[in-house]
Amino acid sequence: MNPMSVSMQAFVERLQAGATPADAAVAVGYPVTEVERLLSDQRVRLALAAAQYPAAPVGRDEVIAQLDTDHALAIAEGQAGAAVAATLGKAKLMGLIVEQSKVEVSVIDRLSPEAARALLGEIRRELEARRVAGDPLLVGRPPLRLVGPT
């Protein structure tokens, strides 16, 4: 796709500033008969859409702020489900809710007791190192107690 011409970009900028399509076209040198062609041009449509829907938040704080905004909008619109979804999203992001999954490991069943103890020792050390280093899933929790063969 070719880049937009300077006059097309000026047309988009005037539309974004609140001008009617006809006024914007005439102001930048297009005849009124070109308005429909300009509005259907993919480059113009993409530029208008990009301005209407800015880039998504990129950091944790921005995402939390967006979720707060989404929650307020959902409440204002009477959308309880959307409000709950925003609240849950924020809680997960803040580490208040941790989704857990059950992992079955059948290899341990075939290990000797010595090998199983050694493996559990490695897992304990790794989890403790992550907890001390500030892993958000482990911070504020007591050291994990893994039960294995005795």
MOKARA-V445668 format. One record per pair of residues at least 12 apart in sequence whose C-alpha atoms are under 10 Angstrom apart, sorted by the first residue. I is the first residue (numbers start at 1). J is the second residue. D is the distance in whole Angstrom. If there is no record, write none. Layout:
BEGIN
((I J D) (I J D))
END
This chain:
BEGIN
((1 42 9) (1 43 8) (2 43 8) (3 43 8) (4 41 10) (4 42 10) (4 43 6) (4 44 8) (4 47 9) (5 43 10) (6 28 9) (7 25 9) (7 27 10) (7 28 6) (7 29 8) (7 30 8) (8 24 10) (8 25 9) (8 28 8) (8 29 10) (8 30 9) (8 38 8) (8 39 10) (8 41 10) (8 43 9) (8 44 7) (9 28 9) (9 43 9) (9 44 8) (9 47 8) (10 24 8) (10 25 9) (10 27 9) (10 28 6) (10 29 10) (11 23 9) (11 24 5) (11 25 6) (11 26 9) (11 27 8) (11 28 6) (11 29 9) (11 30 9) (11 35 10) (11 38 9) (11 39 10) (11 44 9) (12 24 8) (12 25 9) (12 38 9) (12 39 9) (12 43 10) (12 44 7) (12 45 9) (12 47 7) (12 48 7) (12 51 10) (13 47 9) (13 48 9) (13 51 10) (14 27 8) (14 28 9) (15 48 8) (16 47 10) (16 48 7) (16 51 8) (16 52 9) (20 35 10) (21 34 10) (21 35 6) (21 36 9) (21 38 9) (21 39 8) (22 34 9) (22 35 6) (22 36 9) (23 35 9) (25 38 8) (25 39 10) (60 90 10) (60 93 8) (60 94 9) (61 93 10) (61 94 10) (63 89 9) (63 90 8) (63 93 9) (64 86 9) (64 87 10) (64 89 9) (64 90 6) (64 91 9) (64 93 8) (64 94 8) (65 90 9) (66 86 9) (66 90 9) (67 83 9) (67 85 9) (67 86 5) (67 87 7) (67 88 9) (67 89 7) (67 90 6) (68 83 9) (68 86 7) (68 87 8) (68 89 10) (68 90 8) (69 83 10) (69 86 9) (70 82 8) (70 83 7) (70 85 9) (70 86 6) (70 87 9) (71 83 5) (71 84 8) (71 85 8) (71 86 5) (71 87 7) (71 90 10) (72 86 9) (74 86 9) (93 136 10) (94 136 9) (95 136 7) (95 137 7) (95 138 10) (95 139 10) (96 136 10) (96 137 9) (97 137 9) (98 136 10) (98 137 7) (99 137 10) (108 120 10) (108 148 10) (112 149 9) (113 148 9) (113 149 6) (113 150 8) (114 149 8) (114 150 9) (115 149 10) (116 148 7) (116 149 7) (116 150 10) (117 147 10) (117 148 7) (117 149 7) (117 150 8) (119 148 10) (120 146 7) (120 147 8) (120 148 7) (120 149 9) (121 146 9) (121 148 10) (123 144 10) (123 146 9) (124 143 9) (124 144 7) (124 145 8) (124 146 7) (125 144 10) (127 143 8) (127 144 7) (128 142 10) (128 143 6) (128 144 7) (131 143 8) (131 144 9))
END
